[in-house]
Structures are given as C-alpha cells and as structure tokens.
Amino acid sequence: MRAVVRAQGMQILATEGAIFHLNRFPGRAAGDVVELTEVLLLGEGADARVGTPLVPGAVVRARILENRRGKKVFIMKRLRRKGLHKKRGHRQELSILQIESIVGD
C-alpha cells in the first residue's frame, strides 16, 4: 500500500519499509513511533483514495531509527573591493524514519 503524506511542509510518498529523512522531531528519541496523520492520498491504481484535503481515518506510523546531523553547508559572504569575507557553516538536525504501517479505514 502507498500513501502520500504531508509532514513538516514536505510531501512524501510512503511505502511500508521505506526510509527517509525529515527535520528532527522535538522531544523524540531513537526508537519512538511517530504517527503522521496528514494523509493526502491512500492506495494505488484504481483503489486510490484522494483526500479533500485529507483522507479521513488514515494514519501512517513510522519509527525513528536515528537522530543525527546532516552534511555541513558552507555560506560565503563577500563584499567586493572591501576585503570583507565571512565563511559560516550550518548542519541541519535530522531524524531518519522508517515506515512501519499504513492504516486506512
């Protein structure tokens, strides 16, 4: 079974067993189960149910495998002819999720 889920401003195509990265869920540790209730589409092919805007009673359950930080992104700022340059870095806090089950009424 497939589902399109809206989580943290992104739309994700979820299938059972799929692994994906999202921004870190505050207050959740590795091993916790997260319920994603904003299901936009449920099923496949002719059996697909499209929500208006959400499918009622549909839930996608995912387990947090790991909380970690993403790759470092460097930001360079320069002012020409002034000799001013700044180099800064940022690492995004991420949660790695694995879809356990997709439940729909």
C-alpha positions, 0 to 999 in steps of 0.5 A: 500500500502507498500513501502520500503524506504531508509532514513538516511542509514536505510531501512524501510518498510512503511505502511500508519499509521505506526510509527517509529523512525529515527535520528532527522531531522535538522531544523524540528519541531513537526508537519512538513511533511517530504517527503522521496523520496528514494523509493526502492520498491512500492506495494505488491504481484504481483503489486510490483514495484522494483526500479533500484535503485529507483522507479521513481515518488514515494514519501512517506510523513510522519509527525513528531509527536515528537522530543525527546531523546532516552534511555541513553547508558552507555560506560565503559572504563577500563584499567586493573591493572591501576585503570583507569575507565571512565563511559560516557553516550550518548542519541541519538536525535530522531524524531518519524514519522508517515506515512501519504501517499504513492504516486506512479505514 
